[in-house]
Amino acid sequence: MVSFYIPGLCADTARSSGRADVDMQCLELFLDMLPGDLLQSVLARLPVEALCALSATAKEVRAAASAPALWWPHLFGFFDGEPPEEEVAAFDPRASLMGAMRTALALRRFEVRLRQLHFPLESCDSAPCRYRVYGSWSKRVVSPRSSDEPVDGGGFVTWTRLPLPPAAASRELSRARGSAHPACARQRGTPCFGAVCEWKDAKLVEMARGFPELELRLAAQLRAARCDTTPAGLYYSSYRRDTSLREAQRAPPELPLTKVVAGAYGGLFELGRNGCEHGSWDMLTCVADGSSITDFSGL
């Protein structure tokens, strides 16, 4: 494969960290001079952040940078290779990906406001099941294998579009929780929020190491939340002693920026439930490295 220099794009940074430092003005001038066939070849090599910026701002290359052929790999990458049929049928991968990202960021805001992970969770009596969330989509996988491991490769998959929590319900729930132990209140079917959320946010800082600016921002948010140890703090939990951690089982792969920004709602985590006659326990697993946190407070 022939490699070549693209003005405005720091190739060394892109190769080493999976991201790019982009001088958009220089890049636009360079792309304007290229013939159509070569332009498509160059655009296909750009990281998703540069492609997104070009498709939204560059006058001469906007149509080329918005071509579905360029965006299908990014959409499939966000959905771990198998997007819902409805997103594929829409045949607008750029709009689908941007919509999923906007929803993921909105769910993070709801998560902090409601102190609640926005994962559907049901007890599966017949076989283990796990859930991942990708923007507005929930992926439910029922597997005949033990639910102590992520359910990649095999199993019955069901995609369900998730409704956003309504703003009115958010305010009502926040007021109700503010009256007594807001951080310890638990909705049916979810793990203890404080301890699980802190572990999840710390794991996201690890996953962002290929993107320095994002890593710094996530690390700062993590430190600020840890400083508040009062019952009103984001990570406060009286159930912390009932959690158990499992270390990483493998090195995480190189992740696209879209999934890291989406965080818990970009398919990076999987939530499952096990049960016995004494109750149930929930486990949140980082799909990238196999580490997990288990909440036994339901026993």
N, C-alpha and C positions, 0 to 999 in steps of 0.2 A: 504494500500500500504506500502510495506516495504521500508524504507529509509536506505541508507548505505553511508559510507564515501568513497570518491574517492580521493586517494592520488594525490596531485598536483592541486586539485581544491578547492578553498575556498568556501565551501558550504554556510556559513552564508552570504557572499557577494552575491552569486548567488540567494539565496532565497529572500534577502531583496531588492536588486536593479535590479534584472533581468540580471545581468552580472556576469562574473566570473574572478577571478584572477587566472591565470593558470601558473603552473610550468610545461612547456611542457616536459622537460626531465624526471621529476618524473612521470608524467602522462603516457608517452610512456612506461617506464619500467613497470609500473603497468599493462597497457593494454596488454603488451606482454605475461604476465603470465596467462591470462584468456582464458578459452575454448571458442570456437566460439559462442555458444548460449548465454553465459553470456556476452561476448564482445559486441554483438549487443545490449543487454539490457542496458549496461553501456553507450555505444555511444549514444543511444537514449536520455539519460538524459543530455548530454553535451550541453552547450550554443553554438550558431552558430559560435562564434568566435573561440572556441576551436576545434569544429568539422572541421572548415575550415582549421585551422592550421595543424591538424592531417592528413587530406586528402591530403595535399600538401607536407608534410615533413616526416612524420613517416613511415619508411620503412616497418615495420612488420604489421602495422595496416592500411596502406594507402588504400588498397582495401576495407577493412571493413568500414572505415570511409567515403568512397566515394559511398557506397551503396545507390541506389536511394531511398530505403525505409526510410533512415534517412533524406534525403533532401526534400522529398515531403512536409512535414509539414512546413518547412521554406519557400519553394517556394509559397505554398498556403497562408502562413501568409503575405508574402510580397505583394501579389496581393489581399489581403483582401478576401481570400477564393474562388476566381474565376479567375484563370489565363487564359490567352487567350488559345484557343484550340491548336494553333500552338506550344506553349510552352509545353503543356501536351503531345502532339503527339510526340515531340522530345524524350521524355522519358529519359531525362538527366537533372533532376532538379538542380543538383549542377551547371552544366554549364549554365543553364538558369538563375539561381539566380546570379551567378558571372557576367554574361554578362549584366544583368539588372543593377547591382551595378556599373560596369565600365561605362555604358552609363549615369547613373544618375550623376556620378562625372564629366563626360565630359560636360554634359549639364549645370552643375553649373559653370564650367569655361567659357562656351559660354555666360551664363547669365551675368556674370560680365563683360566680354569683350564687349558684344553687348548692355549691359544695357537693356536687354529684357528677360522677362520670356518666356520660351520655351513651351508655351501652345497653342494648336490650339483653335481657338474661332470663332464661326460663329453665326450669328443671327438666332434664331429659331422663325419664325413667328407663327407656329401652336401650339407649346408647349414649355415650358421651357426646356433648356438643360444645362448640366454641363459637365465639362471635368476634369479628373484627369490624371496625367502622371505617369507611372511606368516604369522607364528606357526608353527603346525605344518604349513603347506602350502608346497609348492614349486611355482612356476609356471615351466614350461619352454616356451619359445617357439622354434620352428624357423622361420626366415625365409629366403626366397630372396635377400634383400638382403645387403649387406656387413654383417658383425658389428661394424664400427667404430662403429655408431650404435645407440642403444636401439631395441628392436623394438616400439615402440608402433604400434598400428594395422596389423593384418595379421599373417599367420603362423599356424602350427598350434600351438594351445595345449594343453598337458597339465598337469593338476593332480595332484600326488602328495602324499599325507600323509607327512610326515617323522617318523621315530621319534626320540625324545629320546635323546641319548647316555646309556647306562646308567652309573650311578654307579661301579660296579665297574670298567668300562672306563676311566672318567675317571681314577680313581686309578692304574690300571695304566699308562696312557699318561703320566701326570704323573711317575711314578717312572722310567719308561724315559727320558723326556726330561731328567730331572734328572741323569742320569749323564754326559751329554756334550752340550754346547752346546744347552741346552733351547730357546733362542729361535730357533735356526737350523734346527731339525728341521722338515722339510716333509712333509706327507702327500701322497700322489699326488692330483693334480687340484686343488690349491689354490695360490693365490699366496703369495709370501713374506709371512709374517704381520706382522712388526714394522712395516715401512714402510707396508704397505697399511692395517693397523689404525690407525696414527697418522693417516694421511690421512683415513680414514673417520670417526674420532672428532672430528677438527677440523671436518670437514664437518657433522657432527651439531650441533656448537655453533652453526654458522652457521644451520642449519635451525631452531634453537630460539629465534631472536631474538624471535619473537612471544610467547614464554612466559618472562618474566624469571627466575622461580625455577628453572625447568628449565635455562635457559641458564647460570645461575651454577653450578649443581651439575655440569653437564657440563663447563664450563670448568675448574672446580676439579679434577675427575678427570683432565682432559687435562694440566693443569700438573703434577699430582702424578706421573703416569706418565712425563712427559718428564724429570722430575728424576732418574729412575733410568736412568743410561746404562750400567750394567753389563750383562753378558750375561744376567743374570737379569731385566732390565727388560722391561716389557711391549712396548715399542717397539723393542727392540734388534734389529738385523738386519745381518748381513754382506752381504746382497744389496741393500742400499739403493741402491748405485750402478747397479744393473741395473733401476731403475724409471724411468718417464717419466710426467710429469704433463700433463694437458690442462686448460686454463682453462675456466671456466664459459661455456657457449654461449648462455645466456638467463637472465633473472631467474627465481628460483624462485617458484612460485605460493604462495598462502596454504595452509599445510598444517594438517590437523587435529591436535589434541594427541595422539590415539591413535597416529598414524603416527610422530610425532617421538619419543614415549616408546619405542615399539617399535624405533626406530632401524633397524639393518641388517636386522632381521627384521620390518619393517613395510612391505616393498615399496619402500623408498626407494633401494635399491641393486640393481644388476644385474651379475651376474658371467658373463663369457663367455670362450671360449677360441678362439684361432686357432692354426694350425700350418703347418709347412712341412717339407721334408725334413731340416732341421737341428734341429727340435724344436718346442716350442710356447710360447706366451706367453698370459698371463691378464690380463684387463682388468676392473676394478671401476669401474662408472659410477654416478654420482649421478643418478638419474632426474629429480630436481627441477630441476637446472640444467645437465645435460649434461656436467659436468666428470668427469674420470676419472683413474685411476692404472693404469699398465700394468706388469706384472712380466715382465721378459725373462730372468729367471734360469734358465728352462727351456731356453734356447737354447745 
